[in-house]
């Protein structure tokens, strides 16, 4: 789609005559009414055009359609395939993900972009969405896009929160902010369902779910159990059972109150981020109680085996983590297309410690993914609680 990408680049670069300061990243739910084209063989094309520094990335997730998906292709720096999340990063001038589909009556997706405004000598990075004829690769519909490229949607990244939508007499689009923020208080099943087959609440257990239970009376999630020499994890993910696809995040802020109730060798309680069900891999920020070797550690892990794969960054805390003492644990994590930035914080009225990591995405870790709560132990028993679990996209 070189010609369309080139024409879009012109449109993206000159659609804005000013450059604004960075705006907060926002999750946008896009719904496309394709009922007038039901049964048509089409390609969905998502393009990211690089306008210069700084870098940006766009994640398209929660893709849904009543049509039928075919093959996909990509160029530039693109990871993932539908119906799972895809991420386009602007390391190439044009990055594109193209998905063949037999159109149904409707399709929808959530788009999340980093929000880095263009530098003084740069244009805004432009993200757009096209509906193409599968046979010819040309636009399937004519839209009001001013350059004639017939894009249906264009987001000039860093200059506004919402994309510009272009009208067509055959396709109707809507775009609205989608809040992926919430608080799990664990006071009832609306937060966490204790039944073996979870049917409600925010969470779906991934590993050792029988040893993860909400104490509704005290509004806390209890994590308990013992691991041998190989080590193990207790994992529950934000994945509402009533939703077809779980929320995923490229940039997210998480915090909660945590308590480690018992000293018994090295064990941790903490958060999961960037978990990809296709690879079973993700990141774990763990607050460790280990005698005189306490710590705050960011690690890669395998959710299928419950094993830690590699340490990304660790902060030694000596013997500062005390049993039966509440700490606020927080994680801000974001992948901007080139760099993973993570800040972990543990604090209370007597402690305020910060772990910072800025570097490459660890091997095997996806640029976006699910989040959740986890415990980890090796030759130890986990006995911890989590309460007031809050998350929001960055």
Order of alpha helices (4+ residues) and beta strands (2+ residues): alpha-beta-beta-beta-beta-beta-beta-beta-beta-beta-beta-beta-beta-beta-beta-beta-beta-beta-beta-beta-beta-beta-beta-beta-beta-beta-beta-beta
